[in-house]
Amino acid sequence: MQAARGAAVAADQPAETAAPRRRTRWVLLTALLVLAADEISKAIVVSTLADRGPVTAIPHVLHLTLTRNAGAAFSLGGGATILFTVVAAAVAVVILRTARTLDSTGWAMALGLLLGGALGNLTDRVFRAPAVFRGHVVDWLELPHWPVFNLADSAIVVGGILAVLLAMRGVELDGSRR
């Protein structure tokens, strides 16, 4: 039996579900890579920069500055940490549900970046001080005239830009074009 795009599928797997399952794997793999990179980088930064001031990585371009953010992007809403935790969890659930029906590699990558970024920051909110579900997100990358951010934030931004570009090009979640 052949799938819609010429890929072989197992005899017990319907052809119409083979491609979405492959795309789901791309979402999950991308999300796992983002989450791993984010968590490893935060562990390194917390252990090496905890008692230090900013470290210049690239003069006049990039500083490594350990901060803990109770709010959302740009440190907005510092008193709403629990709300951000719930929203991030809901976003992750929606992405996982959507991933089951994907047949577009571009959308799989975009959603994987968004999911990995959301899970990276959600992990901080759930497990870091000051308390469970009230944790502060570890940020550490500082560019001139820009708030301090982390790899999860970068993945969210890149995933969002990719999603906008796909939508502007008329690429649907199922891979078809408008």
ABEGO torsion letter per residue (X at the ends): XBBAAGBBBBAABBAAAAAAAAAAAAAAAAAAAAAAAAAAAAAAAAAAAAABBBBBABBGABBBBBBBBABBBGGBGAAAAAAAAAAAAAAAAAAAAAAAABABAAAAAAAAAAAAAAAAAAAAAAABOABBGABBBBBABBBBGBBBBBAAAAAAAAAAAAAAAAAAAGBBAAGBBX
